[in-house]
Amino acid sequence: MFEEMTLLEHMEELRDRIVKCVIAVAVAFIAGIFLAEPLLRRIQAEANAETGLDVVSPTDPITLFFKIALYIAIGLALPIILWQVIGFLVPGLTRKEKRLLYLSLPFVALLFLGGAAYGFFFAAPRALTFLSGFMSDIYEWSPEGNQIVTFYLTLMIGLGLAFQLPVIMFLLAKLGLASPQKMRGFRKYAILILLIVSAVITPSTDPFNMAIVAVPLLVLYEAGIIISMLFAKRPVEVAKA
């Protein structure tokens, strides 16, 4: 049991936790400033922009630099942000729900990092190599800096979220909302849904880049079925309000 709080106390706690998140991002932003340039140079190299990334506005170079630094800061501060979110939500959960939450959290973090890393180190570079080489004798490849960074971020964040699929499937099975048998029977529909998700995540519309995203998601769906069979045999009863 936990001591009930008034609405004002909840709002004060929320304010305090938001302030802590902002401070964490501000501190991490210092590291982001030092990491932004080497990261931007790596993106330039992988985008095959030999003469540099194009800019449209005179303020684009500095805006892009600090934009990357901010995203790095958010990524570095993400564990603290998640901890503050959990700290705000946990008092309202039952003991079993807390256990399920704490059990899932490490896998949520690892899968998100895995998806983002897959997007940064594999999916985005290969997608750009394919796109820059497509009919290169007709078109001049001159990527715009902001669009390339957005391309990377779209793939990294999209894949980080999509890689949560096994955790979602495990929770559905653990809560008794979907059994592994039902997941197997739903496979053909899941394939269609995952292909649609891949098309949404992929910044371009070509089949090659869509396959780069779709293949790991299909593998994760099968992994989710196996994990549900092994570790979600006993559904958890969720307390009703």
C-alpha positions, -999 to 999 in steps of 0.1 A, spaced: 0 0 0 11 36 -5 1 69 10 -25 87 -11 -14 121 -24 -35 151 -32 -36 165 -67 -14 194 -57 12 170 -42 11 150 -75 17 182 -95 46 192 -72 62 158 -76 57 160 -113 74 194 -114 103 182 -93 109 152 -116 106 173 -148 132 197 -133 156 168 -126 151 156 -162 159 191 -176 190 193 -154 202 158 -166 197 169 -203 216 202 -196 246 184 -181 246 158 -208 244 186 -234 280 196 -225 292 161 -236 269 164 -267 288 195 -278 321 176 -279 305 146 -296 285 165 -322 313 172 -347 328 137 -349 293 123 -352 284 148 -380 316 139 -398 308 102 -397 273 109 -410 289 130 -438 312 102 -448 284 75 -448 262 98 -468 289 99 -495 288 137 -493 325 141 -504 323 179 -507 302 183 -476 266 184 -467 245 211 -484 229 239 -463 200 261 -473 201 288 -447 231 307 -433 222 295 -398 219 258 -408 255 248 -398 252 260 -362 216 249 -360 225 215 -372 254 212 -348 234 221 -317 205 200 -329 228 169 -329 243 179 -296 208 181 -281 198 147 -294 230 132 -280 222 148 -246 187 134 -246 201 99 -254 227 102 -226 201 114 -201 175 89 -211 182 65 -182 176 93 -157 145 104 -176 131 69 -176 139 65 -139 120 97 -131 90 85 -151 90 52 -134 94 69 -100 63 89 -107 42 59 -119 53 31 -96 34 42 -64 1 36 -82 10 0 -92 4 -33 -74 32 -54 -62 29 -78 -91 26 -50 -116 58 -34 -102 76 -67 -105 65 -71 -141 76 -35 -148 111 -39 -132 115 -72 -151 108 -56 -184 128 -24 -180 163 -38 -188 150 -55 -219 132 -23 -230 164 -3 -227 186 -29 -244 162 -34 -273 158 3 -278 196 7 -278 199 -23 -301 174 -9 -325 190 26 -325 224 11 -330 211 -11 -359 197 20 -375 229 41 -371 255 15 -379 237 -7 -405 204 4 -418 211 41 -425 245 37 -441 234 9 -464 202 28 -473 222 59 -482 247 39 -502 219 24 -522 201 57 -527 233 76 -536 242 50 -562 208 47 -578 210 61 -613 241 81 -603 249 87 -640 218 108 -643 215 125 -609 240 145 -589 241 133 -553 242 164 -531 224 156 -498 211 184 -476 225 183 -440 192 187 -421 175 160 -443 203 135 -437 202 140 -400 164 136 -400 169 104 -421 192 90 -394 170 100 -366 139 86 -382 155 52 -386 171 52 -352 141 62 -332 117 42 -354 138 10 -350 144 16 -313 106 16 -308 99 -12 -332 125 -34 -315 102 -34 -284 81 -60 -301 93 -90 -281 87 -71 -248 52 -62 -259 44 -98 -269 58 -110 -236 36 -86 -216 5 -95 -236 12 -132 -228 20 -125 -192 -12 -105 -187 -32 -132 -203 -43 -110 -233 -27 -131 -260 -12 -167 -258 18 -179 -278 -6 -201 -297 -27 -171 -308 5 -152 -318 14 -181 -341 -20 -181 -356 -18 -144 -361 16 -147 -379 3 -140 -415 -15 -108 -403 16 -98 -382 38 -100 -413 15 -76 -431 14 -52 -402 51 -53 -398 56 -46 -435 33 -16 -431 53 -5 -400 85 -9 -419 72 13 -447 63 40 -422 97 39 -405 117 39 -437 122 74 -449 123 63 -486 97 41 -503 119 16 -521 117 -21 -514 155 -24 -505 154 0 -476 120 -14 -465 135 -49 -463 164 -36 -442 138 -26 -416 113 -55 -421 137 -85 -418 148 -78 -382 112 -71 -371 100 -104 -385 128 -122 -366 119 -103 -335 82 -115 -339 94 -151 -339 116 -144 -310 87 -129 -291 67 -161 -296 95 -182 -282 101 -159 -253 63 -159 -245 63 -197 -245 93 -200 -222 88 -172 -197 51 -162 -197 35 -195 -187 16 -180 -158 -4 -148 -165 -2 -121 -140 -35 -108 -125 -38 -70 -129 -57 -52 -102 -88 -35 -114 -96 0 -104 
